[in-house]
Amino acid sequence: MKRRLLHTPEGVRDIYNMECARKLILQQNLQDLLKKYGYHAIETPTFEFFDIFSREIGTTPSKDLYKFFDREGNTLVLRPDMTPSIARCVAKYYADEEFPVRLCYMGNTFINNNSYQGRLKESTQLGAELVGDNSVAADAEILALVVDSLKTAGLLEFQIGVGHTDFFRGLVQAAELKEEEEQELIELISNKNFFGVEELVDSLHLSLELQELFSMLGNLCMTDDMMCKAKKLSQNYPVILRALERLESLMQVLSCYHVEKYVSIELGMLSSYHYYTGIIFAGYTFGSGEPIVKGGRYDNLMDYFGKHAPSIGFAVVTDQLLAALARQKIDIAVENNQTLIVYHREQRQEAIWRAVSLREQNLGAALVCWEDDKTEADYRAYAQRMHMQAIMFI
């Protein structure tokens, strides 16, 4: 029974020692960067009313939520996603603000994933939301901030794939797909089964223009020539054309930030969050099968909370990012100027004074009283296990 008490539930884990130190430093570095871009920190509750994450809002499915009740019988959930909580806060505290609001956050999210997926059920997200700006300049600022965040973390090689929700929606509308056909198409694209997409499209007897546009769902990096061709093919489909033009404009603005080499247009990108209305994106690097960053534009989400404010944001999944950094052998420098002071009982006062003096110099000091059954080698080994940089015997 006592051994069972030492284990965590499936899908959660302890983070300790140097891994925890590296995570805290990474988070602090990213928070410092967000401040440089003019974003202000905000904290939201770990749990909210169920309606904040309801199906109508388009966030995590109910079956994947951790639900419980308060004393009054209200249904509460552990937050699976930070964005709806931020939207609620903006509608409440910035209801009359007519200019853009820039907010950043850090917190844990909770999703009751299927155990067979092998994903963490609790993960830390750090991100930003730019509220009240529907311009392509806002899209570019967020993506430039994403690139800067990953570079600040220490990554050298990564790629941000960017799509647009209206490209897929426009195709569905133009092809007049039935609901079951749309769901089949979503599943095929999500599984990267583009041969299956081709078979499905062939069975629909569409125009040549639409067939070619559907074939572009499998392109992971659209070139300028391919974008030009896509725009010609979509002249009769205004929803698709506007999506392509927005992506083209976005790449032009990103060139001002000199980050366009990290960003590629991926027309087949989809998101499980149904509140996204414009560009969507996800970032990948070596050593992580899951996205290390994700986000998108949500121009209608704020309406559910009583304030119309087109918005865009992103979240860095710090656990995935840390894992990728470790697998790529990219170290996060941890300043650990710690001294272990081992003293005999009669020297306690001097030991305390030494520790106070070190701390006043912004150095760390830990005190341990010498035990007669221990040797100097024991204390040196202990200092090494505790990652102490120096040891002092008094």
C-alpha atoms as a printed R data frame, in Angstrom:
    type eleno elety resid chain resno       x      y       z
1   ATOM     1    CA   MET     A     1   0.000  0.000   0.000
2   ATOM     2    CA   LYS     A     2   2.791  2.433   0.917
3   ATOM     3    CA   ARG     A     3   4.545  1.737  -2.402
4   ATOM     4    CA   ARG     A     4   1.342  2.601  -4.286
5   ATOM     5    CA   LEU     A     5   1.271  6.002  -2.570
6   ATOM     6    CA   LEU     A     6   4.553  6.867  -4.282
7   ATOM     7    CA   HIS     A     7   3.095  6.617  -7.786
8   ATOM     8    CA   THR     A     8   1.282  9.305  -9.782
9   ATOM     9    CA   PRO     A     9  -1.915  8.666 -11.755
10  ATOM    10    CA   GLU     A    10  -1.510  7.769 -15.412
11  ATOM    11    CA   GLY     A    11  -0.867 10.786 -17.617
12  ATOM    12    CA   VAL     A    12   0.841 13.005 -15.021
13  ATOM    13    CA   ARG     A    13   4.430 13.117 -13.785
14  ATOM    14    CA   ASP     A    14   6.757 14.701 -11.252
15  ATOM    15    CA   ILE     A    15   9.321 17.211 -12.445
16  ATOM    16    CA   TYR     A    16  12.252 17.628 -10.078
17  ATOM    17    CA   ASN     A    17  15.931 18.358  -9.667
18  ATOM    18    CA   MET     A    18  17.733 19.870 -12.696
19  ATOM    19    CA   GLU     A    19  14.845 19.198 -15.081
20  ATOM    20    CA   CYS     A    20  12.636 21.407 -12.924
21  ATOM    21    CA   ALA     A    21  15.372 24.059 -12.768
22  ATOM    22    CA   ARG     A    22  15.686 24.057 -16.567
23  ATOM    23    CA   LYS     A    23  11.914 24.312 -16.986
24  ATOM    24    CA   LEU     A    24  11.707 27.322 -14.667
25  ATOM    25    CA   ILE     A    25  14.543 29.072 -16.508
26  ATOM    26    CA   LEU     A    26  12.958 28.355 -19.895
27  ATOM    27    CA   GLN     A    27   9.639 29.759 -18.717
28  ATOM    28    CA   GLN     A    28  11.289 32.868 -17.273
29  ATOM    29    CA   ASN     A    29  13.207 33.505 -20.506
30  ATOM    30    CA   LEU     A    30  10.006 33.230 -22.539
31  ATOM    31    CA   GLN     A    31   8.076 35.469 -20.154
32  ATOM    32    CA   ASP     A    32  10.825 38.095 -20.400
33  ATOM    33    CA   LEU     A    33  10.539 37.948 -24.199
34  ATOM    34    CA   LEU     A    34   6.761 38.414 -24.121
35  ATOM    35    CA   LYS     A    35   7.204 41.537 -21.996
36  ATOM    36    CA   LYS     A    36   9.561 42.947 -24.640
37  ATOM    37    CA   TYR     A    37   6.728 42.666 -27.163
38  ATOM    38    CA   GLY     A    38   4.386 44.611 -24.868
39  ATOM    39    CA   TYR     A    39   2.374 41.704 -23.448
40  ATOM    40    CA   HIS     A    40   1.086 41.876 -19.870
41  ATOM    41    CA   ALA     A    41   0.813 38.852 -17.604
42  ATOM    42    CA   ILE     A    42  -2.562 37.485 -16.534
43  ATOM    43    CA   GLU     A    43  -3.561 34.487 -14.404
44  ATOM    44    CA   THR     A    44  -6.869 32.662 -14.675
45  ATOM    45    CA   PRO     A    45  -8.349 29.993 -12.366
46  ATOM    46    CA   THR     A    46  -7.334 26.371 -12.785
47  ATOM    47    CA   PHE     A    47 -11.021 25.437 -12.961
48  ATOM    48    CA   GLU     A    48 -13.966 27.262 -14.511
49  ATOM    49    CA   PHE     A    49 -17.670 26.785 -15.106
50  ATOM    50    CA   PHE     A    50 -18.395 24.093 -17.681
51  ATOM    51    CA   ASP     A    51 -20.009 26.627 -20.061
52  ATOM    52    CA   ILE     A    52 -16.639 28.327 -20.653
53  ATOM    53    CA   PHE     A    53 -15.568 25.212 -22.575
54  ATOM    54    CA   SER     A    54 -18.918 24.083 -23.984
55  ATOM    55    CA   ARG     A    55 -19.398 22.514 -27.404
56  ATOM    56    CA   GLU     A    56 -20.944 25.748 -28.717
57  ATOM    57    CA   ILE     A    57 -17.670 27.568 -28.078
58  ATOM    58    CA   GLY     A    58 -15.793 24.865 -29.954
59  ATOM    59    CA   THR     A    59 -13.039 23.829 -27.575
60  ATOM    60    CA   THR     A    60 -12.239 20.378 -26.109
61  ATOM    61    CA   PRO     A    61 -14.987 17.680 -26.374
62  ATOM    62    CA   SER     A    62 -16.925 17.088 -23.151
63  ATOM    63    CA   LYS     A    63 -15.706 13.488 -22.862
64  ATOM    64    CA   ASP     A    64 -12.113 14.737 -22.616
65  ATOM    65    CA   LEU     A    65 -12.808 17.187 -19.769
66  ATOM    66    CA   TYR     A    66 -12.171 16.620 -16.075
67  ATOM    67    CA   LYS     A    67 -15.568 17.517 -14.589
68  ATOM    68    CA   PHE     A    68 -16.708 17.865 -10.986
69  ATOM    69    CA   PHE     A    69 -19.272 19.791  -8.909
70  ATOM    70    CA   ASP     A    70 -19.152 22.571  -6.334
71  ATOM    71    CA   ARG     A    71 -21.332 22.791  -3.212
72  ATOM    72    CA   GLU     A    72 -24.127 24.503  -5.159
73  ATOM    73    CA   GLY     A    73 -24.235 21.769  -7.782
74  ATOM    74    CA   ASN     A    74 -22.590 23.780 -10.575
75  ATOM    75    CA   THR     A    75 -20.568 21.734 -13.055
76  ATOM    76    CA   LEU     A    76 -16.927 22.786 -13.050
77  ATOM    77    CA   VAL     A    77 -14.030 21.666 -15.239
78  ATOM    78    CA   LEU     A    78 -10.265 21.786 -15.019
79  ATOM    79    CA   ARG     A    79  -9.264 24.061 -17.889
80  ATOM    80    CA   PRO     A    80  -8.261 22.087 -21.005
81  ATOM    81    CA   ASP     A    81  -7.306 25.216 -22.935
82  ATOM    82    CA   MET     A    82  -6.241 28.712 -21.877
83  ATOM    83    CA   THR     A    83  -7.798 30.795 -24.658
84  ATOM    84    CA   PRO     A    84 -11.495 30.679 -23.610
85  ATOM    85    CA   SER     A    85 -10.468 31.696 -20.076
86  ATOM    86    CA   ILE     A    86  -8.500 34.657 -21.426
87  ATOM    87    CA   ALA     A    87 -11.470 35.602 -23.631
88  ATOM    88    CA   ARG     A    88 -13.744 35.605 -20.577
89  ATOM    89    CA   CYS     A    89 -11.308 37.845 -18.693
90  ATOM    90    CA   VAL     A    90 -11.009 40.337 -21.544
91  ATOM    91    CA   ALA     A    91 -14.789 40.575 -21.883
92  ATOM    92    CA   LYS     A    92 -15.043 41.194 -18.136
93  ATOM    93    CA   TYR     A    93 -12.133 43.551 -17.455
94  ATOM    94    CA   TYR     A    94 -11.570 45.216 -20.834
95  ATOM    95    CA   ALA     A    95 -15.179 45.478 -22.003
96  ATOM    96    CA   ASP     A    96 -14.889 49.139 -23.027
97  ATOM    97    CA   GLU     A    97 -11.351 49.015 -24.419
98  ATOM    98    CA   GLU     A    98 -11.339 50.049 -28.084
99  ATOM    99    CA   PHE     A    99  -7.637 49.501 -28.695
100 ATOM   100    CA   PRO     A   100  -5.745 46.183 -28.850
101 ATOM   101    CA   VAL     A   101  -5.101 44.288 -25.608
102 ATOM   102    CA   ARG     A   102  -1.945 42.190 -25.310
103 ATOM   103    CA   LEU     A   103  -1.958 39.504 -22.630
104 ATOM   104    CA   CYS     A   104   0.400 36.637 -21.823
105 ATOM   105    CA   TYR     A   105   0.018 33.704 -19.470
106 ATOM   106    CA   MET     A   106   1.522 30.550 -18.090
107 ATOM   107    CA   GLY     A   107  -0.428 27.710 -16.530
108 ATOM   108    CA   ASN     A   108  -1.251 24.023 -16.577
109 ATOM   109    CA   THR     A   109  -4.005 22.549 -18.732
110 ATOM   110    CA   PHE     A   110  -5.791 19.246 -18.214
111 ATOM   111    CA   ILE     A   111  -7.157 16.930 -20.912
112 ATOM   112    CA   ASN     A   112  -8.416 13.437 -20.126
113 ATOM   113    CA   ASN     A   113  -6.778 11.809 -23.135
114 ATOM   114    CA   ASN     A   114  -7.265  8.181 -23.973
115 ATOM   115    CA   SER     A   115  -4.612  6.244 -22.060
116 ATOM   116    CA   TYR     A   116  -3.530  4.473 -25.245
117 ATOM   117    CA   GLN     A   117  -2.445  7.775 -26.820
118 ATOM   118    CA   GLY     A   118   0.488  8.011 -24.415
119 ATOM   119    CA   ARG     A   119   0.088 11.766 -23.983
120 ATOM   120    CA   LEU     A   120   0.388 13.740 -20.788
121 ATOM   121    CA   LYS     A   121  -2.964 14.641 -19.285
122 ATOM   122    CA   GLU     A   122  -1.487 17.643 -17.496
123 ATOM   123    CA   SER     A   123   0.833 19.961 -19.387
124 ATOM   124    CA   THR     A   124   2.182 23.480 -19.008
125 ATOM   125    CA   GLN     A   125   1.325 26.082 -21.614
126 ATOM   126    CA   LEU     A   126   2.912 29.497 -21.997
127 ATOM   127    CA   GLY     A   127   1.533 31.867 -24.564
128 ATOM   128    CA   ALA     A   128   0.066 35.173 -25.639
129 ATOM   129    CA   GLU     A   129  -3.181 36.611 -26.971
130 ATOM   130    CA   LEU     A   130  -3.512 39.737 -29.105
131 ATOM   131    CA   VAL     A   131  -7.118 40.865 -28.704
132 ATOM   132    CA   GLY     A   132  -8.945 43.496 -30.751
133 ATOM   133    CA   ASP     A   133  -6.897 43.531 -33.948
134 ATOM   134    CA   ASN     A   134  -8.006 41.719 -37.114
135 ATOM   135    CA   SER     A   135  -5.157 42.902 -39.332
136 ATOM   136    CA   VAL     A   136  -2.587 40.814 -41.127
137 ATOM   137    CA   ALA     A   137   0.002 42.804 -39.155
138 ATOM   138    CA   ALA     A   138  -1.373 41.222 -35.970
139 ATOM   139    CA   ASP     A   139  -1.076 37.769 -37.551
140 ATOM   140    CA   ALA     A   140   2.534 38.521 -38.450
141 ATOM   141    CA   GLU     A   141   3.373 39.876 -34.977
142 ATOM   142    CA   ILE     A   142   2.150 36.678 -33.331
143 ATOM   143    CA   LEU     A   143   4.070 34.446 -35.744
144 ATOM   144    CA   ALA     A   144   7.222 36.555 -35.360
145 ATOM   145    CA   LEU     A   145   6.824 36.195 -31.592
146 ATOM   146    CA   VAL     A   146   6.445 32.424 -31.988
147 ATOM   147    CA   VAL     A   147   9.689 32.224 -33.979
148 ATOM   148    CA   ASP     A   148  11.468 34.480 -31.475
149 ATOM   149    CA   SER     A   149  10.195 32.312 -28.606
150 ATOM   150    CA   LEU     A   150  11.577 29.101 -30.081
151 ATOM   151    CA   LYS     A   151  14.907 30.761 -30.849
152 ATOM   152    CA   THR     A   152  15.028 32.149 -27.296
153 ATOM   153    CA   ALA     A   153  14.444 28.624 -26.014
154 ATOM   154    CA   GLY     A   154  17.587 27.551 -27.846
155 ATOM   155    CA   LEU     A   155  16.159 25.731 -30.856
156 ATOM   156    CA   LEU     A   156  18.189 25.986 -34.037
157 ATOM   157    CA   GLU     A   157  16.003 24.006 -36.427
158 ATOM   158    CA   PHE     A   158  12.217 24.177 -36.439
159 ATOM   159    CA   GLN     A   159   9.394 24.957 -38.816
160 ATOM   160    CA   ILE     A   160   6.033 26.689 -38.382
161 ATOM   161    CA   GLY     A   161   3.322 25.419 -40.723
162 ATOM   162    CA   VAL     A   162   0.577 27.978 -41.402
163 ATOM   163    CA   GLY     A   163  -2.829 27.317 -42.915
164 ATOM   164    CA   HIS     A   164  -6.183 29.069 -43.097
165 ATOM   165    CA   THR     A   165  -9.478 27.635 -41.897
166 ATOM   166    CA   ASP     A   166 -11.362 29.171 -44.829
167 ATOM   167    CA   PHE     A   167  -9.351 27.256 -47.402
168 ATOM   168    CA   PHE     A   168 -10.807 23.987 -46.149
169 ATOM   169    CA   ARG     A   169 -14.234 25.479 -45.426
170 ATOM   170    CA   GLY     A   170 -14.310 27.030 -48.862
171 ATOM   171    CA   LEU     A   171 -13.537 23.672 -50.482
172 ATOM   172    CA   VAL     A   172 -16.290 21.963 -48.470
173 ATOM   173    CA   GLN     A   173 -18.813 24.625 -49.495
174 ATOM   174    CA   ALA     A   174 -17.792 24.659 -53.150
175 ATOM   175    CA   ALA     A   175 -17.934 20.848 -53.387
176 ATOM   176    CA   GLU     A   176 -21.231 20.807 -51.474
177 ATOM   177    CA   LEU     A   177 -19.990 17.980 -49.285
178 ATOM   178    CA   LYS     A   178 -22.416 16.157 -47.030
179 ATOM   179    CA   GLU     A   179 -21.628 16.085 -43.321
180 ATOM   180    CA   GLU     A   180 -20.402 12.491 -43.407
181 ATOM   181    CA   GLU     A   181 -18.187 13.254 -46.418
182 ATOM   182    CA   GLU     A   182 -16.711 16.269 -44.631
183 ATOM   183    CA   GLN     A   183 -15.959 14.170 -41.538
184 ATOM   184    CA   GLU     A   184 -14.332 11.488 -43.668
185 ATOM   185    CA   LEU     A   185 -12.210 14.137 -45.375
186 ATOM   186    CA   ILE     A   186 -11.135 15.611 -42.023
187 ATOM   187    CA   GLU     A   187 -10.126 12.171 -40.780
188 ATOM   188    CA   LEU     A   188  -8.136 11.430 -43.930
189 ATOM   189    CA   ILE     A   189  -6.276 14.757 -43.758
190 ATOM   190    CA   SER     A   190  -5.599 14.384 -40.028
191 ATOM   191    CA   ASN     A   191  -4.042 10.970 -40.713
192 ATOM   192    CA   LYS     A   192  -2.023 12.394 -43.644
193 ATOM   193    CA   ASN     A   193  -3.766  9.879 -45.921
194 ATOM   194    CA   PHE     A   194  -3.731 11.996 -49.068
195 ATOM   195    CA   PHE     A   195  -4.195  8.976 -51.324
196 ATOM   196    CA   GLY     A   196  -7.508  8.509 -49.541
197 ATOM   197    CA   VAL     A   197  -8.295 12.194 -50.098
198 ATOM   198    CA   GLU     A   198  -7.639 11.731 -53.823
199 ATOM   199    CA   GLU     A   199  -9.954  8.708 -53.964
200 ATOM   200    CA   LEU     A   200 -12.709 10.591 -52.144
201 ATOM   201    CA   VAL     A   201 -12.390 13.627 -54.433
202 ATOM   202    CA   ASP     A   202 -12.439 11.402 -57.545
203 ATOM   203    CA   SER     A   203 -15.749  9.939 -56.402
204 ATOM   204    CA   LEU     A   204 -17.371 13.388 -56.170
205 ATOM   205    CA   HIS     A   205 -17.076 14.277 -59.900
206 ATOM   206    CA   LEU     A   206 -15.933 17.855 -59.256
207 ATOM   207    CA   SER     A   207 -14.679 20.487 -61.697
208 ATOM   208    CA   LEU     A   208 -11.000 20.325 -62.671
209 ATOM   209    CA   GLU     A   209 -10.326 23.541 -60.722
210 ATOM   210    CA   LEU     A   210 -11.734 22.098 -57.515
211 ATOM   211    CA   GLN     A   211  -9.934 18.800 -58.008
212 ATOM   212    CA   GLU     A   212  -6.606 20.615 -58.288
213 ATOM   213    CA   LEU     A   213  -7.377 22.759 -55.248
214 ATOM   214    CA   PHE     A   214  -8.230 19.633 -53.241
215 ATOM   215    CA   SER     A   215  -4.911 18.096 -54.318
216 ATOM   216    CA   MET     A   216  -3.085 21.019 -52.685
217 ATOM   217    CA   LEU     A   217  -4.232 19.854 -49.245
218 ATOM   218    CA   GLY     A   218  -1.269 17.488 -49.271
219 ATOM   219    CA   ASN     A   219   1.376 20.145 -49.932
220 ATOM   220    CA   LEU     A   220   3.430 20.784 -46.797
221 ATOM   221    CA   CYS     A   221   5.215 23.810 -48.241
222 ATOM   222    CA   MET     A   222   3.537 25.961 -50.881
223 ATOM   223    CA   THR     A   223   5.966 27.768 -53.193
224 ATOM   224    CA   ASP     A   224   5.246 31.168 -54.773
225 ATOM   225    CA   ASP     A   225   4.413 29.472 -58.079
226 ATOM   226    CA   MET     A   226   2.024 27.072 -56.372
227 ATOM   227    CA   MET     A   227   0.294 29.961 -54.584
228 ATOM   228    CA   CYS     A   228  -0.058 31.826 -57.853
229 ATOM   229    CA   LYS     A   229  -1.621 28.754 -59.455
230 ATOM   230    CA   ALA     A   230  -3.969 28.253 -56.492
231 ATOM   231    CA   LYS     A   231  -5.203 31.840 -56.753
232 ATOM   232    CA   LYS     A   232  -5.972 31.389 -60.472
233 ATOM   233    CA   LEU     A   233  -7.857 28.165 -59.774
234 ATOM   234    CA   SER     A   234  -9.950 29.828 -57.053
235 ATOM   235    CA   GLN     A   235 -11.148 32.859 -58.990
236 ATOM   236    CA   ASN     A   236 -14.720 31.552 -58.858
237 ATOM   237    CA   TYR     A   237 -14.504 30.633 -55.169
238 ATOM   238    CA   PRO     A   238 -14.216 33.888 -53.165
239 ATOM   239    CA   VAL     A   239 -13.892 32.219 -49.734
240 ATOM   240    CA   ILE     A   240 -10.901 30.187 -50.903
241 ATOM   241    CA   LEU     A   241  -9.378 33.130 -52.767
242 ATOM   242    CA   ARG     A   242  -9.556 35.430 -49.724
243 ATOM   243    CA   ALA     A   243  -7.842 32.794 -47.595
244 ATOM   244    CA   LEU     A   244  -5.010 32.480 -50.107
245 ATOM   245    CA   GLU     A   245  -4.605 36.244 -50.390
246 ATOM   246    CA   ARG     A   246  -4.445 36.559 -46.595
247 ATOM   247    CA   LEU     A   247  -1.702 33.942 -46.422
248 ATOM   248    CA   GLU     A   248   0.197 35.663 -49.215
249 ATOM   249    CA   SER     A   249  -0.036 39.025 -47.444
250 ATOM   250    CA   LEU     A   250   1.084 37.387 -44.204
251 ATOM   251    CA   MET     A   251   4.283 36.090 -45.788
252 ATOM   252    CA   GLN     A   252   5.033 39.560 -47.127
253 ATOM   253    CA   VAL     A   253   4.744 41.128 -43.657
254 ATOM   254    CA   LEU     A   254   6.788 38.307 -42.088
255 ATOM   255    CA   SER     A   255   9.649 39.244 -44.412
256 ATOM   256    CA   CYS     A   256   9.856 42.556 -42.525
257 ATOM   257    CA   TYR     A   257  10.636 40.533 -39.379
258 ATOM   258    CA   HIS     A   258  13.165 38.395 -41.324
259 ATOM   259    CA   VAL     A   259  11.524 35.196 -40.047
260 ATOM   260    CA   GLU     A   260   9.882 33.960 -43.238
261 ATOM   261    CA   LYS     A   261  12.409 31.124 -43.587
262 ATOM   262    CA   TYR     A   262  10.916 29.504 -40.482
263 ATOM   263    CA   VAL     A   263   7.335 29.683 -41.822
264 ATOM   264    CA   SER     A   264   5.763 27.587 -44.571
265 ATOM   265    CA   ILE     A   265   2.232 27.619 -45.971
266 ATOM   266    CA   GLU     A   266   0.443 24.319 -45.374
267 ATOM   267    CA   LEU     A   267  -3.055 24.410 -46.872
268 ATOM   268    CA   GLY     A   268  -4.069 21.060 -45.398
269 ATOM   269    CA   MET     A   269  -3.624 22.218 -41.802
270 ATOM   270    CA   LEU     A   270  -6.645 21.580 -39.562
271 ATOM   271    CA   SER     A   271  -7.334 22.204 -35.882
272 ATOM   272    CA   SER     A   272  -9.561 20.399 -33.400
273 ATOM   273    CA   TYR     A   273 -10.495 23.800 -31.934
274 ATOM   274    CA   HIS     A   274 -13.569 24.895 -33.849
275 ATOM   275    CA   TYR     A   275 -13.417 28.502 -32.662
276 ATOM   276    CA   TYR     A   276 -10.570 29.273 -35.088
277 ATOM   277    CA   THR     A   277 -11.708 31.475 -37.979
278 ATOM   278    CA   GLY     A   278  -8.580 32.544 -39.861
279 ATOM   279    CA   ILE     A   279  -4.954 31.512 -39.938
280 ATOM   280    CA   ILE     A   280  -3.961 28.489 -37.878
281 ATOM   281    CA   PHE     A   281  -0.460 27.239 -37.243
282 ATOM   282    CA   ALA     A   282   1.646 24.618 -35.517
283 ATOM   283    CA   GLY     A   283   5.375 24.388 -34.908
284 ATOM   284    CA   TYR     A   284   7.510 21.243 -35.059
285 ATOM   285    CA   THR     A   285  11.114 20.322 -34.435
286 ATOM   286    CA   PHE     A   286  13.243 17.192 -34.173
287 ATOM   287    CA   GLY     A   287  12.686 15.022 -31.123
288 ATOM   288    CA   SER     A   288   8.970 15.715 -30.675
289 ATOM   289    CA   GLY     A   289   6.135 13.963 -32.469
290 ATOM   290    CA   GLU     A   290   3.670 16.503 -31.094
291 ATOM   291    CA   PRO     A   291   3.561 20.247 -31.865
292 ATOM   292    CA   ILE     A   292   5.739 22.341 -29.590
293 ATOM   293    CA   VAL     A   293   3.629 25.424 -30.329
294 ATOM   294    CA   LYS     A   294   0.153 25.932 -31.772
295 ATOM   295    CA   GLY     A   295  -2.318 28.741 -32.262
296 ATOM   296    CA   GLY     A   296  -4.523 30.685 -34.601
297 ATOM   297    CA   ARG     A   297  -7.018 33.472 -35.171
298 ATOM   298    CA   TYR     A   298 -10.406 33.435 -33.431
299 ATOM   299    CA   ASP     A   299 -12.480 36.428 -34.510
300 ATOM   300    CA   ASN     A   300 -15.825 35.235 -33.099
301 ATOM   301    CA   LEU     A   301 -14.907 33.595 -29.782
302 ATOM   302    CA   MET     A   302 -15.191 36.825 -27.786
303 ATOM   303    CA   ASP     A   303 -18.794 37.234 -28.963
304 ATOM   304    CA   TYR     A   304 -19.824 34.367 -26.645
305 ATOM   305    CA   PHE     A   305 -18.720 36.512 -23.698
306 ATOM   306    CA   GLY     A   306 -20.423 39.714 -24.847
307 ATOM   307    CA   LYS     A   307 -17.576 41.593 -26.523
308 ATOM   308    CA   HIS     A   308 -16.810 41.607 -30.230
309 ATOM   309    CA   ALA     A   309 -13.038 41.600 -30.590
310 ATOM   310    CA   PRO     A   310 -11.195 39.746 -33.366
311 ATOM   311    CA   SER     A   311  -8.172 38.057 -31.824
312 ATOM   312    CA   ILE     A   312  -5.202 35.790 -32.393
313 ATOM   313    CA   GLY     A   313  -2.909 33.888 -30.047
314 ATOM   314    CA   PHE     A   314  -0.508 31.010 -29.513
315 ATOM   315    CA   ALA     A   315   0.610 28.588 -26.826
316 ATOM   316    CA   VAL     A   316   4.019 26.992 -26.376
317 ATOM   317    CA   VAL     A   317   3.713 23.485 -24.918
318 ATOM   318    CA   THR     A   318   6.705 23.750 -22.594
319 ATOM   319    CA   ASP     A   319   6.822 20.034 -21.755
320 ATOM   320    CA   GLN     A   320   7.139 19.108 -25.444
321 ATOM   321    CA   LEU     A   321   9.663 21.899 -25.988
322 ATOM   322    CA   LEU     A   322  11.820 20.726 -23.080
323 ATOM   323    CA   ALA     A   323  11.729 17.158 -24.366
324 ATOM   324    CA   ALA     A   324  12.807 18.301 -27.834
325 ATOM   325    CA   LEU     A   325  15.661 20.380 -26.406
326 ATOM   326    CA   ALA     A   326  16.872 17.395 -24.383
327 ATOM   327    CA   ARG     A   327  16.761 15.038 -27.381
328 ATOM   328    CA   GLN     A   328  18.654 17.559 -29.509
329 ATOM   329    CA   LYS     A   329  21.207 17.900 -26.696
330 ATOM   330    CA   ILE     A   330  20.566 21.639 -26.417
331 ATOM   331    CA   ASP     A   331  21.321 22.613 -22.852
332 ATOM   332    CA   ILE     A   332  19.592 25.299 -20.814
333 ATOM   333    CA   ALA     A   333  22.213 27.025 -18.712
334 ATOM   334    CA   VAL     A   334  21.348 26.788 -15.033
335 ATOM   335    CA   GLU     A   335  23.141 29.218 -12.724
336 ATOM   336    CA   ASN     A   336  23.711 27.214  -9.583
337 ATOM   337    CA   ASN     A   337  26.078 29.170  -7.358
338 ATOM   338    CA   GLN     A   338  25.374 27.082  -4.279
339 ATOM   339    CA   THR     A   339  27.646 26.334  -1.356
340 ATOM   340    CA   LEU     A   340  27.079 23.555   1.159
341 ATOM   341    CA   ILE     A   341  28.291 24.630   4.612
342 ATOM   342    CA   VAL     A   342  28.985 21.662   6.881
343 ATOM   343    CA   TYR     A   343  29.546 22.750  10.477
344 ATOM   344    CA   HIS     A   344  30.148 21.220  13.873
345 ATOM   345    CA   ARG     A   345  27.522 22.048  16.457
346 ATOM   346    CA   GLU     A   346  29.801 24.389  18.450
347 ATOM   347    CA   GLN     A   347  30.456 26.398  15.240
348 ATOM   348    CA   ARG     A   348  26.776 26.992  14.471
349 ATOM   349    CA   GLN     A   349  26.892 30.781  14.872
350 ATOM   350    CA   GLU     A   350  29.870 31.177  12.532
351 ATOM   351    CA   ALA     A   351  28.226 28.886   9.983
352 ATOM   352    CA   ILE     A   352  25.047 30.971  10.027
353 ATOM   353    CA   TRP     A   353  27.059 34.180   9.577
354 ATOM   354    CA   ARG     A   354  28.892 32.646   6.608
355 ATOM   355    CA   ALA     A   355  25.574 31.629   5.048
356 ATOM   356    CA   VAL     A   356  24.063 35.098   5.586
357 ATOM   357    CA   SER     A   357  27.140 36.710   4.008
358 ATOM   358    CA   LEU     A   358  26.924 34.486   0.910
359 ATOM   359    CA   ARG     A   359  23.197 35.154   0.497
360 ATOM   360    CA   GLU     A   360  23.793 38.911   0.715
361 ATOM   361    CA   GLN     A   361  26.112 38.447  -2.284
362 ATOM   362    CA   ASN     A   362  23.231 36.739  -4.164
363 ATOM   363    CA   LEU     A   363  24.872 33.356  -3.718
364 ATOM   364    CA   GLY     A   364  23.151 30.271  -2.388
365 ATOM   365    CA   ALA     A   365  24.068 28.598   0.874
366 ATOM   366    CA   ALA     A   366  22.687 25.506   2.596
367 ATOM   367    CA   LEU     A   367  23.570 24.520   6.158
368 ATOM   368    CA   VAL     A   368  24.130 20.969   7.402
369 ATOM   369    CA   CYS     A   369  25.270 20.007  10.896
370 ATOM   370    CA   TRP     A   370  28.071 17.418  10.977
371 ATOM   371    CA   GLU     A   371  26.981 13.996  12.190
372 ATOM   372    CA   ASP     A   372  29.582 11.777  13.880
373 ATOM   373    CA   ASP     A   373  28.704  8.698  11.814
374 ATOM   374    CA   LYS     A   374  29.344 10.546   8.514
375 ATOM   375    CA   THR     A   375  32.653 11.212   6.759
376 ATOM   376    CA   GLU     A   376  33.900 14.111   4.678
377 ATOM   377    CA   ALA     A   377  33.462 11.927   1.592
378 ATOM   378    CA   ASP     A   378  29.798 11.423   2.501
379 ATOM   379    CA   TYR     A   379  29.197 15.163   2.556
380 ATOM   380    CA   ARG     A   380  31.079 15.732  -0.688
381 ATOM   381    CA   ALA     A   381  28.941 13.061  -2.367
382 ATOM   382    CA   TYR     A   382  25.819 14.667  -0.888
383 ATOM   383    CA   ALA     A   383  26.850 18.086  -2.236
384 ATOM   384    CA   GLN     A   384  27.314 16.575  -5.681
385 ATOM   385    CA   ARG     A   385  23.897 14.893  -5.574
386 ATOM   386    CA   MET     A   386  22.312 18.226  -4.611
387 ATOM   387    CA   HIS     A   387  24.204 20.021  -7.416
388 ATOM   388    CA   MET     A   388  26.145 22.236  -5.002
389 ATOM   389    CA   GLN     A   389  29.052 24.016  -6.668
390 ATOM   390    CA   ALA     A   390  31.183 24.294  -3.533
391 ATOM   391    CA   ILE     A   391  31.498 22.849  -0.053
392 ATOM   392    CA   MET     A   392  32.773 24.510   3.107
393 ATOM   393    CA   PHE     A   393  33.676 22.718   6.343
394 ATOM   394    CA   ILE     A   394  33.577 24.672   9.629
